[in-house]
Amino acid sequence: MCGILALIHANGTETSAASELHEALYLLQHRGQDACGIATCASGGKIYQCKGNGMAAKVFRDDGARVSDLPGYMGIGHLRYPTAGSSANAEAQPFYVNSPVGICFAHNGNLINATELKRFLDLEAHRHINTESDSELMVNIFANELNETGKARVNDKDIFAALSRMYTRCVGGWACTAMLAGFGLIGFRDSYGIRPLVLGSRPSDNGPGTDWMMASESVALDQRGFTNVLDILPGQAVIIQKGAAPVFRQVQEPFRYAPDIFEYVYFARPDTVIDGISVQESRERMGYKLADTIQRRLDPAELADIDVVIPIPETSNTSAACVAERLKKPYCQGFVKNRYVFRTFIMPGQKAREKSVRRKLNPMKIKFEGKNVLLVDDSIVRGTTSREIVNMAREAGARKVYFASCAPRITHAHIYGIDLASPSELIAHHRDEESIAKHIGAIKVIYQTLDDLKAACAELSPRPHQEFEVGVFCGSYVTPVEPGYFEHLEKVRGETKKLKVMESAREAIANGSAGEEEIRMATNGVEVNEDGQVVAASGNNSSDGETVNREMTMRNGKRVREGDEESSPPRDRMDISLHNFGDYAQDTHS
């Protein structure tokens, strides 16, 4: 899951597109904290770009000073959320290809036939791929199809035809914005409507005409003064040129209309409307339906035993209040949240996640002491966060702790751009509710039913018989999944996990906060144990390729493998096509 943006002013002499996109990045920062970027186009078709690892305040500096380096009347923006691939600077978006016509590309989603696409680009299209990002694959597939026109200048018909051919090659879920140098903007969405994309307009404040903006969530449009917001439909594309009205085309027939239900459960802001469904109202209904399930699952004595309902902030606040209302129990905020800590389930190691929970949340003893509490969270992924929260509640004086999840049991991998965890790491993948409760230390765990979750959202939809992508809960995905894909995903995820844990250990040593395990990791390298956890390498199998950073020496103050100084990839690879933030991040702006 990522955040994408696009903006075009009616007046071609405008130079403030980057400024507005920069403001919008902060409105969608929750969708991606790993990297971000903006690319703009000025008069004459010249493209400017700034991107790099980190949140918007880091990449563009706290005062937004880098925005002045990005003149132009139109542009696109991106916020990256860590997935199963690499997190190098080179994979920060937007991506850029110079042929044909100059294309900048921002992608939210995941392609599940990446291996096939990479083979096609190499052997048939003869296009070089420089990263492990499926977003780079997609922009090159589109560029190759557009290049088939043989034209120096393309038109709407050429672009729509190229997109149609791209759709026949790509499988997965996506929403994308693109910018063609000197031409205009493009927005499009997969034929299942899995990932969200909205379009809005406003009168230009610099002459006649209309400005247009696209975003992953409607809140970005609302805050920038754009109205008449509409959803890009499954399989639909839109082209917007300077001073012209949008041109819509169905580039592939919609297979289904099935947005990812996890947007409503967790990822989207509550003040967003996705596909006509209010996120806030859907979470209210999740709370009421969860309360009904709690009443069925707990006996009268257990229900009477509950003194207070406490949310795990912040996504579950709305649902927890509705649970309390339906159960006729007091509701209170028992945890204070530190807003400046990353989402814990995306962190690169279990110990790091456990430590981060305590940095992220602090219980107020007065709300817990001597009470039997019902904690309500939006979901339970690995169980790491939930177990630590239960421990914190008990340490704060709670006598009994019940735990309820607004989402059903997460038992399968997410394959459309949200890297929750490997199935083996999911607490519900191999446990029932009783063993989950025991594992996290709760008296009982109550999950929302899948039917109730779907109903909570579908009841608000303007479409009858609304469907959703719910594969994480049941293993039934809306798109076809190629044989061997999950094995490929696990291999990629495992290698990435090892690299991230290794990097975390190095940083802990550099900061002087490393424990014994982290020191062993930095010294001996890492490996994956039988439980799927990344641990310090035992040192007994250095020849099998399963460890990272085995024999280390020091070079320029950093540890490197002996004999591998030239072959090891740099930690932060930069985009080779355009100058960007990453080129200067470490030395100039540290």
C-alpha positions as CSV (number, residue, x, y, z in Angstrom):
1,M,0.0,0.0,0.0
2,C,1.3,3.4,-1.0
3,G,0.0,6.9,-1.6
4,I,-0.2,8.5,-5.0
5,L,-1.0,12.0,-6.2
6,A,-1.2,14.0,-9.4
7,L,-2.0,17.6,-10.1
8,I,-2.3,19.8,-13.2
9,H,-3.0,23.5,-13.3
10,A,-5.1,25.1,-16.0
11,N,-2.5,27.8,-16.5
12,G,0.7,26.6,-18.0
13,T,2.7,29.5,-16.5
14,E,2.0,28.2,-13.0
15,T,5.1,27.0,-11.0
16,S,3.4,25.9,-7.8
17,A,2.4,22.3,-8.6
18,A,5.2,20.9,-6.3
19,S,4.1,23.1,-3.4
20,E,0.6,21.7,-3.5
21,L,1.8,18.1,-4.0
22,H,4.1,18.6,-1.0
23,E,1.3,19.7,1.2
24,A,-0.8,16.7,0.0
25,L,2.0,14.3,0.9
26,Y,1.5,15.1,4.6
27,L,-2.2,14.3,4.2
28,L,-1.4,10.9,2.9
29,Q,1.8,10.2,5.0
30,H,0.0,7.4,6.8
31,R,0.0,5.5,3.6
32,G,3.7,5.3,3.3
33,Q,6.6,6.3,5.6
34,D,9.4,4.5,3.9
35,A,10.1,6.9,1.1
36,C,8.5,9.6,-0.9
37,G,9.0,11.9,-4.0
38,I,7.6,14.4,-6.4
39,A,8.3,14.9,-10.1
40,T,7.1,18.0,-11.9
41,C,7.0,19.3,-15.5
42,A,7.6,22.9,-16.5
43,S,7.2,24.7,-19.7
44,G,9.2,23.2,-22.5
45,G,8.6,19.7,-21.1
46,K,11.5,19.7,-18.7
47,I,11.1,17.3,-15.8
48,Y,12.3,18.0,-12.2
49,Q,12.4,15.5,-9.5
50,C,13.1,15.1,-5.7
51,K,12.8,11.8,-4.0
52,G,14.5,9.6,-1.4
53,N,14.1,7.3,1.6
54,G,12.2,8.8,4.6
55,M,9.1,10.7,5.4
56,A,8.2,13.9,3.6
57,A,9.7,16.2,6.2
58,K,13.1,14.5,5.8
59,V,13.1,14.3,2.0
60,F,11.9,17.8,1.4
61,R,13.4,19.2,4.7
62,D,11.3,20.3,7.5
63,D,10.7,23.7,6.0
64,G,10.0,22.3,2.5
65,A,13.1,24.0,1.1
66,R,13.6,21.3,-1.6
67,V,10.2,22.2,-3.1
68,S,11.6,25.3,-4.7
69,D,13.8,23.0,-6.8
70,L,10.7,21.7,-8.5
71,P,9.1,24.3,-10.8
72,G,6.2,23.3,-13.0
73,Y,2.5,23.5,-13.7
74,M,1.9,19.8,-13.3
75,G,3.4,16.9,-11.3
76,I,2.9,13.6,-9.5
77,G,3.8,12.5,-6.0
78,H,4.3,9.2,-4.3
79,L,4.6,7.8,-0.7
80,R,6.1,4.3,-0.4
81,Y,5.1,1.7,2.0
82,P,7.6,-1.1,2.7
83,T,6.6,-4.3,0.8
84,A,8.4,-7.6,0.2
85,G,11.0,-6.0,-2.0
86,S,14.0,-3.8,-1.4
87,S,13.9,-0.4,0.3
88,A,16.8,1.2,-1.5
89,N,16.7,4.8,-2.5
90,A,16.6,3.6,-6.1
91,E,13.1,2.3,-5.5
92,A,11.7,5.5,-4.2
93,Q,9.1,6.9,-6.7
94,P,8.1,8.4,-9.0
95,F,10.0,6.3,-11.6
96,Y,11.2,7.9,-14.8
97,V,11.9,6.5,-18.3
98,N,12.9,8.8,-21.1
99,S,11.6,6.8,-24.0
100,P,9.2,7.4,-25.5
101,V,8.3,11.0,-24.7
102,G,9.5,11.0,-21.1
103,I,7.2,9.3,-18.6
104,C,7.1,9.7,-14.8
105,F,5.1,7.0,-13.0
106,A,3.7,6.5,-9.4
107,H,2.3,3.1,-8.5
108,N,0.2,1.8,-5.6
109,G,-0.3,-1.9,-5.6
110,N,1.5,-5.1,-6.5
111,L,2.0,-7.2,-9.6
112,I,1.8,-11.0,-9.0
113,N,3.3,-12.0,-12.4
114,A,6.5,-10.0,-12.0
115,T,8.8,-12.9,-13.1
116,E,6.9,-13.2,-16.4
117,L,7.0,-9.5,-17.0
118,K,10.7,-9.3,-16.2
119,R,11.4,-12.1,-18.7
120,F,9.3,-10.3,-21.4
121,L,11.1,-7.0,-20.9
122,D,14.5,-8.6,-21.1
123,L,14.1,-11.1,-24.0
124,E,11.5,-9.4,-26.2
125,A,11.2,-5.7,-25.3
126,H,15.0,-5.3,-24.6
127,R,14.4,-2.9,-21.8
128,H,16.8,-2.8,-18.8
129,I,15.3,-3.1,-15.3
130,N,17.5,-1.6,-12.6
131,T,15.6,-2.4,-9.4
132,E,13.5,-5.2,-7.8
133,S,10.4,-3.0,-7.9
134,D,7.4,-4.2,-9.8
135,S,6.6,-0.5,-10.3
136,E,9.6,-0.2,-12.6
137,L,8.4,-3.2,-14.5
138,M,5.0,-1.6,-15.0
139,V,6.2,1.7,-16.3
140,N,8.5,-0.1,-18.7
141,I,5.6,-2.3,-19.9
142,F,3.6,0.8,-20.5
143,A,6.5,2.6,-22.2
144,N,7.1,-0.4,-24.4
145,E,3.5,-0.5,-25.5
146,L,3.5,3.2,-26.2
147,N,6.7,2.9,-28.1
148,E,4.9,0.5,-30.5
149,T,3.1,3.5,-32.0
150,G,6.4,4.6,-33.6
151,K,5.3,8.2,-33.2
152,A,7.4,11.1,-31.9
153,R,4.2,12.7,-30.5
154,V,1.3,10.6,-29.1
155,N,-2.3,11.4,-28.6
156,D,-5.1,10.2,-26.3
157,K,-6.0,7.3,-28.6
158,D,-2.4,6.1,-28.6
159,I,-2.2,6.3,-24.8
160,F,-5.5,4.5,-24.2
161,A,-4.5,1.7,-26.6
162,A,-1.1,1.3,-24.9
163,L,-2.8,1.0,-21.6
164,S,-5.2,-1.6,-22.9
165,R,-2.3,-3.7,-24.1
166,M,-0.5,-3.2,-20.7
167,Y,-3.5,-4.4,-18.9
168,T,-3.5,-7.7,-20.8
169,R,0.1,-8.3,-19.6
170,C,-0.1,-7.2,-16.0
171,V,-1.8,-9.2,-13.2
172,G,-2.5,-7.8,-9.8
173,G,-4.0,-4.8,-8.1
174,W,-3.0,-1.2,-8.8
175,A,-3.8,2.4,-9.0
176,C,-1.4,4.6,-10.9
177,T,-0.7,8.2,-11.8
178,A,1.6,9.1,-14.7
179,M,2.9,12.3,-16.3
180,L,4.0,12.5,-19.9
181,A,6.5,15.3,-20.5
182,G,4.8,18.3,-22.0
183,F,1.6,16.4,-22.6
184,G,-0.4,15.9,-19.4
185,L,-1.5,13.5,-16.7
186,I,-2.8,9.9,-16.7
187,G,-4.6,8.0,-14.0
188,F,-5.8,4.4,-14.1
189,R,-7.0,1.6,-11.9
190,D,-6.9,-2.2,-12.1
191,S,-10.0,-4.0,-13.4
192,Y,-11.0,-5.3,-10.0
193,G,-10.9,-1.8,-8.3
194,I,-8.6,-3.2,-5.6
195,R,-6.6,-0.1,-5.0
196,P,-8.3,3.3,-4.7
197,L,-8.0,6.4,-6.9
198,V,-10.1,9.6,-6.9
199,L,-10.3,12.7,-9.1
200,G,-11.4,16.2,-8.2
201,S,-11.6,19.7,-9.7
202,R,-11.5,23.3,-8.7
203,P,-11.6,26.6,-10.6
204,S,-8.2,28.0,-11.3
205,D,-7.2,30.9,-9.2
206,N,-4.8,32.2,-11.9
207,G,-7.0,32.8,-14.9
208,P,-9.7,30.9,-16.6
209,G,-10.0,27.1,-16.6
210,T,-10.0,24.2,-14.1
211,D,-7.3,22.6,-12.0
212,W,-7.5,18.8,-11.6
213,M,-6.0,16.6,-8.9
214,M,-5.9,12.8,-8.3
215,A,-5.1,11.0,-5.1
216,S,-5.4,7.7,-3.2
217,E,-7.8,9.2,-0.7
218,S,-10.4,12.0,-1.0
219,V,-9.1,13.8,2.1
220,A,-6.1,15.1,0.0
221,L,-8.5,16.6,-2.5
222,D,-10.8,18.0,0.2
223,Q,-8.0,19.8,2.0
224,R,-6.7,21.4,-1.2
225,G,-10.1,22.8,-2.1
226,F,-11.0,20.3,-4.8
227,T,-14.6,19.3,-5.2
228,N,-16.8,17.1,-7.5
229,V,-14.8,14.2,-6.3
230,L,-15.4,10.9,-8.2
231,D,-13.8,7.5,-8.2
232,I,-11.8,6.2,-11.1
233,L,-13.7,3.0,-11.9
234,P,-12.2,-0.5,-12.2
235,G,-10.4,-0.8,-15.6
236,Q,-10.9,2.9,-16.3
237,A,-8.2,5.4,-17.3
238,V,-8.3,9.2,-17.5
239,I,-6.1,11.6,-19.4
240,I,-6.0,15.3,-18.5
241,Q,-4.1,17.9,-20.6
242,K,-3.4,21.5,-19.6
243,G,-6.6,23.6,-19.8
244,A,-8.7,20.7,-21.1
245,A,-11.5,18.5,-19.6
246,P,-10.6,15.0,-18.5
247,V,-11.0,12.3,-21.1
248,F,-12.2,8.9,-19.7
249,R,-11.9,5.5,-21.4
250,Q,-12.6,2.0,-20.3
251,V,-9.2,0.4,-21.2
252,Q,-10.2,-3.0,-19.9
253,E,-13.7,-4.3,-19.0
254,P,-14.2,-4.4,-15.2
255,F,-13.9,-8.0,-14.0
256,R,-15.4,-7.1,-10.5
257,Y,-15.7,-4.1,-8.3
258,A,-13.9,-5.4,-5.2
259,P,-11.9,-2.7,-3.2
260,D,-9.5,-4.0,-0.6
261,I,-11.4,-4.1,2.6
262,F,-8.3,-3.5,4.6
263,E,-8.5,0.1,3.5
264,Y,-11.6,0.5,5.7
265,V,-10.2,-1.6,8.6
266,Y,-6.9,0.1,9.0
267,F,-5.1,2.0,6.3
268,A,-7.3,4.9,5.2
269,R,-7.9,8.0,7.2
270,P,-11.4,8.1,8.8
271,D,-12.2,11.4,7.0
272,T,-11.8,9.6,3.6
273,V,-14.5,8.3,1.4
274,I,-13.4,5.4,-0.9
275,D,-15.7,4.1,-3.6
276,G,-18.6,5.9,-2.1
277,I,-18.1,4.3,1.3
278,S,-17.3,6.5,4.3
279,V,-14.3,5.0,6.2
280,Q,-15.6,6.6,9.5
281,E,-19.1,5.2,9.1
282,S,-17.8,1.7,8.1
283,R,-15.7,1.6,11.3
284,E,-18.8,2.6,13.3
285,R,-20.7,-0.3,11.9
286,M,-17.7,-2.6,12.5
287,G,-17.9,-1.6,16.2
288,Y,-21.6,-2.4,16.5
289,K,-21.3,-5.7,14.7
290,L,-18.3,-6.6,16.8
291,A,-20.3,-5.9,20.0
292,D,-23.0,-8.2,18.8
293,T,-20.4,-11.0,18.3
294,I,-18.9,-10.3,21.8
295,Q,-22.4,-10.7,23.3
296,R,-22.7,-14.0,21.6
297,R,-19.2,-15.2,22.5
298,L,-19.1,-14.2,26.2
299,D,-21.5,-15.6,28.8
300,P,-23.5,-13.2,31.0
301,A,-21.1,-13.4,33.9
302,E,-18.2,-12.5,31.6
303,L,-20.1,-9.6,30.1
304,A,-20.9,-8.3,33.5
305,D,-17.3,-8.7,34.5
306,I,-16.1,-6.0,32.0
307,D,-15.7,-2.6,33.7
308,V,-14.5,-0.5,30.7
309,V,-13.8,-0.6,27.0
310,I,-10.4,0.8,25.9
311,P,-9.3,1.3,22.3
312,I,-5.8,0.7,21.0
313,P,-5.3,4.1,19.4
314,E,-5.9,5.3,16.9
315,T,-7.6,3.3,14.1
316,S,-9.8,1.4,16.5
317,N,-11.1,4.5,18.4
318,T,-14.3,4.8,16.4
319,S,-15.1,1.1,16.6
320,A,-14.3,0.8,20.3
321,A,-16.7,3.7,21.1
322,C,-19.4,1.9,19.3
323,V,-18.6,-1.4,21.0
324,A,-18.9,0.4,24.4
325,E,-22.2,2.0,23.4
326,R,-23.8,-1.3,22.3
327,L,-22.5,-3.2,25.3
328,K,-23.6,-0.3,27.6
329,K,-20.1,-0.1,29.1
330,P,-18.0,2.9,29.9
331,Y,-15.5,4.0,27.2
332,C,-12.2,5.6,27.9
333,Q,-8.9,6.4,26.3
334,G,-6.5,4.3,28.4
335,F,-3.4,4.6,26.2
336,V,-1.6,7.7,25.2
337,K,0.0,7.4,21.7
338,N,3.3,8.8,20.6
339,R,2.5,10.0,17.1
340,Y,6.1,9.9,16.0
341,V,6.7,6.2,15.9
342,F,6.3,4.0,12.8
343,R,3.5,1.4,12.5
344,T,4.9,-1.6,14.4
345,F,3.9,-4.5,12.2
346,I,6.1,-3.2,9.4
347,M,9.3,-3.1,11.5
348,P,12.1,-5.4,10.5
349,G,12.3,-7.7,13.6
350,Q,10.2,-9.0,16.4
351,K,12.4,-7.5,19.2
352,A,12.3,-4.1,17.4
353,R,8.5,-4.4,17.2
354,E,8.2,-5.2,20.9
355,K,10.3,-2.2,21.9
356,S,8.5,0.0,19.5
357,V,5.1,-0.8,21.0
358,R,6.3,0.6,24.3
359,R,7.6,3.7,22.6
360,K,4.4,4.1,20.7
361,L,1.9,3.6,23.6
362,N,1.9,4.4,27.3
363,P,-0.9,3.2,29.6
364,M,-2.4,5.5,32.1
365,K,-2.5,3.5,35.4
366,I,-5.6,5.3,36.7
367,K,-7.6,3.9,33.8
368,F,-6.5,0.3,34.3
369,E,-5.8,-0.2,38.0
370,G,-8.1,-2.8,39.6
371,K,-10.4,-3.0,36.5
372,N,-11.4,-5.8,34.1
373,V,-10.8,-4.2,30.6
374,L,-12.0,-5.0,27.1
375,L,-9.3,-3.9,24.7
376,V,-10.4,-3.2,21.1
377,D,-7.9,-3.1,18.2
378,D,-8.4,-2.9,14.5
379,S,-6.7,-6.2,13.8
380,I,-4.2,-8.8,15.1
381,V,-1.4,-9.6,12.7
382,R,1.6,-11.3,14.2
383,G,0.3,-10.9,17.8
384,T,3.5,-9.2,18.8
385,T,1.9,-5.9,19.4
386,S,-1.2,-7.4,21.0
387,R,0.8,-9.5,23.5
388,E,2.9,-6.4,24.5
389,I,-0.3,-4.3,24.9
390,V,-1.8,-7.0,27.1
391,N,1.3,-7.0,29.2
392,M,1.3,-3.3,29.5
393,A,-2.4,-3.3,30.6
394,R,-1.6,-5.9,33.3
395,E,1.5,-3.9,34.5
396,A,-0.8,-0.8,34.7
397,G,-3.0,-2.8,37.2
398,A,-5.7,-4.4,35.1
399,R,-7.1,-7.5,36.8
400,K,-8.4,-9.2,33.7
401,V,-7.9,-8.4,30.0
402,Y,-10.3,-9.3,27.2
403,F,-9.2,-8.6,23.6
404,A,-11.4,-7.9,20.6
405,S,-10.4,-7.4,17.0
406,C,-12.5,-5.4,14.5
407,A,-11.1,-7.6,11.7
408,P,-11.4,-11.4,11.3
409,R,-8.5,-13.7,11.8
410,I,-5.7,-12.9,9.3
411,T,-4.5,-16.2,8.0
412,H,-3.1,-15.6,4.5
413,A,-0.6,-13.3,2.8
414,H,-1.7,-10.0,1.3
415,I,-0.6,-9.9,-2.3
416,Y,-1.8,-6.5,-3.6
417,G,0.7,-4.2,-2.0
418,I,0.5,-4.6,1.7
419,D,3.3,-6.7,3.2
420,L,1.6,-7.7,6.5
421,A,3.8,-10.8,7.2
422,S,4.6,-14.3,6.0
423,P,1.8,-16.7,6.7
424,S,4.0,-18.6,9.1
425,E,4.4,-15.4,11.1
426,L,0.6,-14.6,11.3
427,I,-0.6,-15.6,14.7
428,A,-3.9,-16.9,13.4
429,H,-2.4,-18.9,10.6
430,H,-1.9,-22.0,12.8
431,R,-3.8,-21.2,16.0
432,D,-7.5,-21.1,17.1
433,E,-8.9,-18.3,19.2
434,E,-8.3,-20.1,22.5
435,S,-4.6,-20.6,21.8
436,I,-4.3,-17.0,20.4
437,A,-5.7,-15.8,23.7
438,K,-3.2,-17.8,25.7
439,H,-0.4,-16.6,23.5
440,I,-1.1,-12.9,24.0
441,G,-2.1,-13.3,27.6
442,A,-5.7,-12.4,27.4
443,I,-8.7,-14.1,29.1
444,K,-10.4,-14.4,25.7
445,V,-10.0,-13.1,22.2
446,I,-13.0,-12.3,20.1
447,Y,-12.7,-11.7,16.4
448,Q,-15.1,-10.0,14.0
449,T,-16.7,-12.4,11.6
450,L,-15.9,-12.0,7.9
451,D,-19.6,-11.8,7.0
452,D,-20.1,-9.0,9.5
453,L,-17.0,-7.1,8.3
454,K,-18.1,-7.2,4.7
455,A,-21.6,-6.2,5.7
456,A,-20.3,-3.2,7.7
457,C,-18.8,-1.8,4.5
458,A,-21.3,-3.1,1.9
459,E,-24.3,-1.6,3.7
460,L,-22.9,1.9,3.0
461,S,-22.0,1.3,-0.7
462,P,-24.0,3.0,-3.4
463,R,-23.8,-0.2,-5.4
464,P,-25.9,-3.3,-4.6
465,H,-24.2,-6.6,-3.9
466,Q,-20.9,-4.8,-3.2
467,E,-17.9,-7.2,-3.2
468,F,-14.5,-6.8,-1.5
469,E,-11.0,-8.2,-1.7
470,V,-10.7,-10.3,1.5
471,G,-8.0,-12.8,0.6
472,V,-6.0,-12.2,3.8
473,F,-8.9,-13.6,5.8
474,C,-9.8,-16.6,3.8
475,G,-7.2,-17.2,1.0
476,S,-9.7,-16.5,-1.7
477,Y,-8.2,-13.7,-3.9
478,V,-10.1,-11.8,-6.5
479,T,-7.4,-12.2,-9.2
480,P,-5.9,-15.4,-10.5
481,V,-2.7,-16.4,-8.7
482,E,0.0,-18.2,-10.7
483,P,1.4,-21.5,-9.3
484,G,4.6,-20.9,-7.4
485,Y,3.8,-17.2,-6.7
486,F,3.6,-17.7,-2.9
487,E,6.9,-19.6,-2.9
488,H,8.5,-16.7,-4.8
489,L,7.0,-14.2,-2.5
490,E,8.4,-16.0,0.6
491,K,11.8,-16.1,-1.0
492,V,11.8,-12.4,-1.7
493,R,10.4,-11.6,1.7
494,G,13.0,-13.7,3.5
495,E,15.9,-12.1,1.8
496,T,14.6,-8.7,2.4
497,K,13.8,-9.4,6.0
498,K,17.4,-10.6,6.6
499,L,18.8,-7.4,5.0
500,K,16.5,-5.2,7.1
501,V,17.3,-6.9,10.4
502,M,21.0,-6.7,9.6
503,E,20.7,-3.0,8.9
504,S,18.8,-2.5,12.1
505,A,21.6,-4.3,14.1
506,R,24.2,-2.0,12.5
507,E,22.2,1.1,13.3
508,A,21.8,-0.1,16.9
509,I,25.6,-0.5,17.2
510,A,26.2,2.9,15.7
511,N,23.7,4.4,18.2
512,G,25.3,2.6,21.1
513,S,22.0,0.8,21.9
514,A,22.8,-2.7,20.7
515,G,22.2,-5.7,22.8
516,E,24.1,-9.0,22.7
517,E,21.9,-10.5,19.9
518,E,22.4,-7.4,17.7
519,I,26.2,-7.5,18.3
520,R,26.2,-11.2,17.2
521,M,24.2,-10.3,14.1
522,A,26.6,-7.6,13.1
523,T,29.6,-9.9,13.7
524,N,28.3,-13.3,12.4
525,G,25.6,-12.2,10.0
526,V,21.9,-13.4,10.2
527,E,19.9,-16.5,9.2
528,V,16.2,-17.5,9.3
529,N,15.4,-20.2,12.0
530,E,12.8,-22.9,11.8
531,D,10.2,-20.6,13.2
532,G,10.8,-18.1,10.4
533,Q,12.5,-15.6,12.7
534,V,15.7,-13.8,11.7
535,V,18.4,-14.6,14.3
536,A,22.2,-14.2,14.6
537,A,23.9,-16.8,12.4
538,S,25.3,-19.9,14.2
539,G,28.5,-19.7,12.2
540,N,28.3,-23.4,11.2
541,N,27.0,-23.0,7.6
542,S,28.8,-20.2,6.0
543,S,29.0,-22.0,2.7
544,D,25.2,-22.5,2.2
545,G,24.4,-18.9,1.3
546,E,21.7,-18.7,3.9
547,T,23.4,-16.0,6.0
548,V,23.9,-12.3,5.4
549,N,27.1,-10.5,6.2
550,R,29.1,-13.5,7.3
551,E,32.8,-12.5,7.5
552,M,33.1,-8.8,8.1
553,T,36.0,-6.3,7.9
554,M,36.0,-2.5,8.3
555,R,36.2,-0.1,5.4
556,N,35.6,3.6,5.7
557,G,34.1,3.0,9.1
558,K,31.6,0.4,7.9
559,R,31.6,-3.4,8.0
560,V,31.9,-5.2,4.7
561,R,32.4,-8.8,3.6
562,E,36.0,-9.9,3.1
563,G,36.7,-10.4,-0.5
564,D,33.4,-8.8,-1.6
565,E,34.2,-5.2,-1.6
566,E,33.4,-4.7,-5.2
567,S,30.4,-7.1,-5.6
568,S,28.3,-6.0,-2.6
569,P,25.6,-3.6,-3.6
570,P,25.6,-0.2,-1.9
571,R,23.2,0.2,0.9
572,D,21.4,3.1,-0.8
573,R,21.3,3.0,-4.6
574,M,20.2,6.1,-6.3
575,D,17.9,6.6,-9.3
576,I,20.3,6.9,-12.3
577,S,18.0,8.9,-14.5
578,L,17.5,12.1,-12.7
579,H,19.2,14.0,-9.8
580,N,17.2,13.5,-6.7
581,F,17.3,13.9,-2.9
582,G,19.0,10.6,-2.3
583,D,22.1,11.9,-4.2
584,Y,22.7,14.4,-1.4
585,A,20.9,13.0,1.6
586,Q,23.7,11.5,3.6
587,D,26.5,14.1,3.3
588,T,24.8,17.5,2.6
589,H,21.7,17.5,4.7
590,S,22.5,15.3,7.6
